């Protein structure tokens, strides 16, 4: 699956626009992480527990979006955007969306510089 935050995929032509696809996940903060984050806010620095939580959330939302695009027969998603929102105190949604498309390469692939010797 080709992924692009542009409205196209460089070196490819969109041959079919299928549908808008999305993926989301809602995560809550862990009380222990909140306590450590509060202490870290006092002295400054990266809140690594939250960085990891957001990375996991992004990955899960992307996987869900890609699965929806694959079900439509897409081989690419363009115009990818992320959004976050608070759902409840201590819980946030991470939402990713884009347009599922079918693309074809504009130019033939370059020859393999290391062909198999048989």
Residue pairs with C-beta under 8 A, 6 or more apart in sequence:
1 66
1 69
1 70
1 74
1 75
1 76
1 77
2 9
2 12
2 75
2 76
2 77
2 103
3 62
3 66
3 76
3 77
3 80
3 98
4 10
4 76
4 77
4 78
4 79
4 80
5 79
5 80
5 81
6 78
6 79
7 78
7 79
8 14
8 78
9 76
9 78
9 103
11 105
11 106
11 107
12 76
12 103
12 104
12 105
12 106
13 103
13 104
13 106
14 76
14 78
14 101
14 102
14 103
15 101
15 102
15 103
15 104
16 101
16 102
17 99
17 100
17 101
18 69
18 72
18 73
18 74
18 99
18 100
18 101
18 102
19 72
19 99
19 100
20 97
20 98
20 99
20 100
21 65
21 68
21 69
21 72
21 74
21 77
21 97
21 98
21 99
21 100
22 64
22 65
22 68
22 95
22 96
22 97
22 98
23 60
23 61
23 62
23 63
23 64
23 65
23 66
23 67
23 68
23 95
23 96
23 97
24 61
24 64
24 93
24 94
24 95
24 96
25 57
25 60
25 61
25 64
25 93
25 94
26 87
26 91
26 92
26 93
26 94
27 53
27 56
27 57
27 91
27 92
27 94
28 90
28 91
28 92
29 37
29 50
29 53
29 90
29 91
30 49
33 49
33 50
33 53
34 90
36 49
37 47
37 49
37 50
40 46
40 47
41 47
54 94
57 94
58 82
58 94
58 96
61 82
61 94
61 95
61 96
62 96
65 77
65 80
65 96
65 97
65 98
66 77
68 100
69 76
69 77
69 98
69 100
72 100
73 102
74 100
74 101
74 102
75 101
75 102
75 103
76 100
76 101
76 102
76 103
77 98
77 99
77 100
77 101
78 98
78 99
78 101
79 98
79 99
80 96
80 97
80 98
81 96
81 97
81 98
82 94
82 95
82 96
83 94
83 95
83 96
83 97
84 92
84 93
84 94
84 95
85 92
85 93
85 95
86 92
86 93
87 93
